[in-house]
Amino acid sequence: MNIDHLRYFLVLSQEMHYSRAAQRLNISQSGLSHAIVTLEKELGVSLFQKSGRGIALGRFGEALLPQAQQIVALADSCLRNFQMLKDGVGTIRLQTIPLLVIPTVTRLCRQFMGENPGCDFTFSTGMSRQVCQALTEGKVDIGFCSKIYSDPQLEYAPILRRSMVAAVPLDHPLAQQSSVTLEDTLPYPHVTYSWLSGQRDPVEALFAPVRDRWRIAYEVEDANFILELVAQGFGITVLLDTPPVHRPDVKVLPLTQPVQMGDFYIVRRKPPHPLANVDRFFDFCVEQARHPAQDLPPVSLPASPAE
């Protein structure tokens, strides 16, 4: 079915006059008549009927009208979307580890959308390995993770560096202190990340010198799960200091000895990307990490990500 013929039908159904409709469409009256006759032949029905000196929609024309409106609207939307894609605008498919959703990723996306009208995002979460796998498989365009995986297709850039802290139940003996050392935490059972999480690596590196005295009671993938177990008295934890760690039902204590940092990264398939806004957003996030906006927390960054 010819989309232009449906457009002509819609205009004629509004004007109910061939001459005015043809003038509005900037085509000849004979061209309009031919298009309507062709459409009627294809459908096998008459769409208009005579009404005095003019025309009116017939029964079949009234039946076609709402469907023609939907078809033309969908076609117009399709054309707009592909024009945006051709211009490098459009929807960026983003996947992030849950810890970075609040506030880092959401604020970066909000600000980028404000500076780039027409851009939008779809959001999903996963562990660092899942994020990077989705990128290599072409299922997402941009990822945020806490671990670098050796893959020649991927490019990483650091966007956030955070120090390690301890989180303990409110009624725990360590909750009376203003800070702790790694040694202070060793007498107590720990809840920590499983190896499925990219955030296990910095914790493992921290405890490596005292690995034989690190008592792991529970291992889970998600930071919120870890903190819930801590709040309910299943143990204490040491992890990177991010906003979700600061809950009213746990006490967060700076780790003063040793001081250990961990990094978070933005990752993409190596450019150029078919959607230009993907590369623009990647560069925007890297620049924001170096020179954060007023509502983004300042961070210190490593010189370059280590494999």
C-alpha positions as CSV (number, residue, x, y, z in Angstrom):
1,M,0.0,0.0,0.0
2,N,1.4,3.4,-1.1
3,I,2.0,5.6,2.0
4,D,1.6,8.8,-0.2
5,H,-1.8,7.6,-1.4
6,L,-2.8,7.2,2.3
7,R,-1.6,10.8,3.0
8,Y,-3.6,12.1,0.1
9,F,-6.7,10.2,1.4
10,L,-6.3,11.8,4.8
11,V,-6.0,15.4,3.4
12,L,-8.9,14.8,1.1
13,S,-11.0,13.5,4.0
14,Q,-10.3,16.8,5.8
15,E,-10.9,19.1,2.9
16,M,-13.7,17.2,1.2
17,H,-12.8,19.0,-2.0
18,Y,-10.4,17.8,-4.7
19,S,-9.2,21.2,-5.8
20,R,-8.4,22.4,-2.2
21,A,-6.8,19.1,-1.2
22,A,-4.6,19.1,-4.3
23,Q,-3.5,22.7,-3.7
24,R,-2.7,21.8,0.0
25,L,-0.7,18.8,-1.2
26,N,1.1,20.8,-3.9
27,I,0.1,18.3,-6.6
28,S,-2.3,18.4,-9.6
29,Q,-6.0,17.6,-9.1
30,S,-5.7,14.9,-11.7
31,G,-2.7,13.4,-9.8
32,L,-4.8,13.4,-6.6
33,S,-7.8,11.8,-8.4
34,H,-5.5,9.1,-9.9
35,A,-4.0,8.3,-6.4
36,I,-7.5,7.9,-4.8
37,V,-8.7,5.7,-7.7
38,T,-5.6,3.6,-7.4
39,L,-6.2,3.2,-3.6
40,E,-9.9,2.3,-4.1
41,K,-8.9,-0.3,-6.8
42,E,-6.4,-1.9,-4.4
43,L,-9.0,-2.0,-1.6
44,G,-11.8,-3.0,-3.9
45,V,-14.2,-0.4,-2.4
46,S,-15.3,3.2,-2.9
47,L,-14.0,5.5,-0.2
48,F,-15.9,8.7,-1.0
49,Q,-19.4,9.5,-2.2
50,K,-21.0,12.6,-3.7
51,S,-22.6,15.0,-1.3
52,G,-24.3,18.0,-3.0
53,R,-21.6,19.8,-4.9
54,G,-18.8,18.2,-2.9
55,I,-17.9,14.8,-1.5
56,A,-18.2,12.9,1.8
57,L,-16.6,9.9,3.3
58,G,-18.5,6.7,2.5
59,R,-18.8,3.8,4.9
60,F,-15.6,2.2,3.8
61,G,-13.8,5.6,3.9
62,E,-14.8,6.0,7.5
63,A,-13.5,2.5,8.3
64,L,-10.2,3.3,6.6
65,L,-9.7,6.7,8.3
66,P,-8.4,5.7,11.7
67,Q,-6.2,3.0,10.3
68,A,-4.7,5.3,7.7
69,Q,-4.0,7.8,10.5
70,Q,-2.1,5.2,12.5
71,I,-0.2,3.9,9.5
72,V,0.9,7.4,8.4
73,A,1.8,8.4,12.0
74,L,3.9,5.3,12.4
75,A,5.7,5.9,9.0
76,D,6.4,9.5,10.0
77,S,7.8,8.3,13.4
78,C,10.0,5.7,11.7
79,L,11.4,8.3,9.3
80,R,12.1,10.8,12.1
81,N,13.8,8.1,14.2
82,F,16.1,7.0,11.3
83,Q,16.9,10.6,10.4
84,M,18.0,11.1,14.1
85,L,20.1,7.9,13.8
86,K,21.7,9.2,10.6
87,D,22.4,12.5,12.3
88,G,24.1,10.6,15.2
89,V,21.2,11.2,17.7
90,G,18.9,8.6,19.2
91,T,18.6,6.2,22.1
92,I,21.8,5.0,23.8
93,R,21.5,1.5,25.3
94,L,23.3,1.7,28.7
95,Q,24.1,-1.0,31.2
96,T,25.7,-0.4,34.6
97,I,26.7,-2.1,37.8
98,P,24.0,-1.2,40.4
99,L,26.4,0.7,42.7
100,L,26.9,3.5,40.1
101,V,23.2,4.1,39.3
102,I,22.8,6.6,42.2
103,P,23.9,9.3,41.7
104,T,26.7,9.0,39.1
105,V,25.1,7.4,36.1
106,T,21.7,9.0,36.4
107,R,23.1,12.5,36.8
108,L,25.5,12.1,33.8
109,C,22.6,10.9,31.6
110,R,20.3,13.7,32.8
111,Q,22.9,16.4,32.0
112,F,23.9,14.9,28.7
113,M,20.2,14.8,27.6
114,G,19.9,18.5,28.6
115,E,22.8,19.4,26.3
116,N,21.8,17.1,23.5
117,P,18.1,17.4,22.6
118,G,16.7,14.3,21.0
119,C,19.0,11.9,22.9
120,D,17.5,9.3,25.2
121,F,18.6,6.2,27.1
122,T,17.5,2.7,27.9
123,F,18.8,1.4,31.2
124,S,19.7,-2.1,32.6
125,T,22.0,-3.4,35.3
126,G,24.4,-6.3,35.6
127,M,27.7,-7.4,37.1
128,S,30.9,-6.0,35.5
129,R,31.5,-9.2,33.5
130,Q,27.9,-9.1,32.2
131,V,28.2,-5.4,31.2
132,C,31.3,-6.0,29.2
133,Q,29.9,-9.2,27.6
134,A,26.8,-7.3,26.5
135,L,29.0,-4.7,24.9
136,T,31.1,-7.2,22.9
137,E,27.8,-8.9,21.8
138,G,26.4,-5.6,20.6
139,K,23.5,-5.7,23.0
140,V,24.4,-2.3,24.7
141,D,26.3,0.8,23.6
142,I,27.8,2.1,26.8
143,G,28.7,0.3,30.1
144,F,29.8,1.3,33.6
145,C,31.8,-1.3,35.5
146,S,34.4,-1.8,38.2
147,K,36.8,-4.2,36.5
148,I,38.7,-4.2,33.3
149,Y,38.6,-7.4,31.1
150,S,41.2,-7.9,28.4
151,D,39.3,-7.6,25.2
152,P,40.7,-5.8,22.1
153,Q,37.2,-4.7,21.1
154,L,36.7,-2.6,24.3
155,E,37.9,0.7,25.5
156,Y,37.8,1.7,29.2
157,A,38.3,5.1,30.9
158,P,38.3,5.8,34.6
159,I,35.5,8.0,35.8
160,L,35.4,7.5,39.6
161,R,37.9,6.6,42.4
162,R,36.7,5.7,45.9
163,S,38.4,4.7,49.1
164,M,37.6,1.6,51.1
165,V,35.4,1.8,54.2
166,A,34.1,-0.7,56.7
167,A,30.4,-1.1,57.4
168,V,29.2,-2.7,60.7
169,P,25.9,-3.2,62.5
170,L,24.8,-0.3,64.7
171,D,25.2,-2.4,67.8
172,H,28.6,-3.8,66.9
173,P,31.7,-3.1,69.1
174,L,33.4,-1.3,66.2
175,A,30.5,1.1,65.8
176,Q,31.8,3.1,68.8
177,Q,34.9,4.0,66.8
178,S,35.3,6.9,64.4
179,S,37.5,4.9,62.0
180,V,39.1,1.4,61.8
181,T,42.2,-0.3,60.5
182,L,42.2,-3.5,58.6
183,E,43.6,-5.2,61.7
184,D,40.6,-4.0,63.7
185,T,38.2,-5.9,61.4
186,L,40.0,-9.3,61.4
187,P,38.5,-10.7,64.7
188,Y,35.0,-10.5,63.2
189,P,33.3,-12.6,60.4
190,H,33.0,-10.8,57.1
191,V,30.4,-10.5,54.4
192,T,32.0,-9.8,51.0
193,Y,31.5,-10.0,47.3
194,S,31.5,-13.3,45.4
195,W,33.9,-13.8,42.5
196,L,31.0,-13.1,40.1
197,S,31.4,-9.4,41.0
198,G,34.2,-7.2,39.6
199,Q,34.3,-5.5,43.0
200,R,35.8,-8.6,44.7
201,D,39.2,-7.8,43.2
202,P,40.0,-4.6,45.2
203,V,38.7,-6.2,48.4
204,E,40.8,-9.3,47.7
205,A,43.9,-7.2,47.1
206,L,43.4,-5.4,50.4
207,F,43.2,-8.6,52.4
208,A,45.9,-10.4,50.5
209,P,48.6,-9.8,53.2
210,V,46.3,-11.2,55.9
211,R,44.4,-13.7,53.8
212,D,44.8,-16.5,56.4
213,R,43.1,-14.4,59.1
214,W,40.3,-13.0,56.9
215,R,37.2,-14.9,58.0
216,I,34.6,-14.9,55.2
217,A,31.2,-15.9,56.5
218,Y,29.1,-15.1,53.4
219,E,29.8,-14.2,49.8
220,V,27.1,-12.6,47.6
221,E,27.1,-10.6,44.3
222,D,25.3,-7.4,45.2
223,A,26.3,-4.6,47.5
224,N,22.8,-4.0,48.7
225,F,22.6,-7.7,49.7
226,I,25.9,-7.4,51.6
227,L,24.7,-4.4,53.5
228,E,21.4,-6.0,54.4
229,L,23.3,-9.0,55.8
230,V,25.5,-6.6,57.8
231,A,22.5,-4.6,59.1
232,Q,21.0,-7.9,60.3
233,G,24.1,-8.9,62.2
234,F,25.5,-11.6,59.9
235,G,28.9,-10.0,59.9
236,I,30.8,-6.8,58.9
237,T,32.1,-5.8,55.5
238,V,34.8,-3.8,53.8
239,L,34.0,-2.3,50.5
240,L,34.3,0.8,48.3
241,D,32.7,4.0,49.6
242,T,29.7,4.7,47.3
243,P,26.3,6.4,48.1
244,P,24.4,3.1,48.6
245,V,26.7,2.1,51.4
246,H,25.4,5.0,53.6
247,R,22.3,3.4,55.1
248,P,20.6,4.4,58.4
249,D,20.9,0.8,59.7
250,V,24.7,0.4,59.4
251,K,27.7,2.4,60.7
252,V,30.2,3.3,58.0
253,L,33.8,3.8,59.2
254,P,36.8,5.1,57.2
255,L,39.5,2.6,56.7
256,T,42.7,4.4,57.8
257,Q,45.3,1.7,57.6
258,P,46.0,0.7,54.9
259,V,44.3,3.3,52.7
260,Q,43.1,1.5,49.6
261,M,41.3,2.9,46.6
262,G,39.2,1.3,43.9
263,D,38.3,2.5,40.5
264,F,35.1,2.6,38.4
265,Y,35.1,2.8,34.6
266,I,33.0,3.7,31.6
267,V,33.5,1.3,28.7
268,R,32.5,1.1,25.0
269,R,33.3,-0.8,21.9
270,K,36.2,1.0,20.2
271,P,35.1,3.9,18.1
272,P,33.7,5.0,15.7
273,H,30.3,3.9,16.8
274,P,27.4,4.0,14.2
275,L,25.5,6.2,16.6
276,A,27.6,9.3,17.0
277,N,26.0,10.2,20.4
278,V,27.6,7.1,21.9
279,D,31.1,8.4,21.4
280,R,29.9,11.9,22.4
281,F,28.5,10.5,25.7
282,F,31.7,8.5,26.4
283,D,33.8,11.7,25.9
284,F,31.4,13.7,27.9
285,C,31.6,11.3,30.9
286,V,35.4,11.3,30.8
287,E,35.4,15.1,30.7
288,Q,33.0,15.3,33.6
289,A,35.2,13.1,35.6
290,R,38.1,15.5,35.1
291,H,36.0,18.6,35.6
292,P,32.7,17.7,37.3
293,A,29.6,19.8,37.1
294,Q,28.4,21.6,40.2
295,D,26.0,18.8,41.1
296,L,28.5,16.0,40.5
297,P,30.9,15.0,43.3
298,P,34.6,15.8,42.6
299,V,36.7,12.6,42.3
300,S,40.4,11.7,42.0
301,L,41.3,9.6,39.1
302,P,44.1,7.2,38.2
303,A,46.4,8.3,35.5
304,S,45.3,5.4,33.3
305,P,43.4,2.1,33.8
306,A,45.7,-0.9,34.4
307,E,45.0,-4.1,32.6
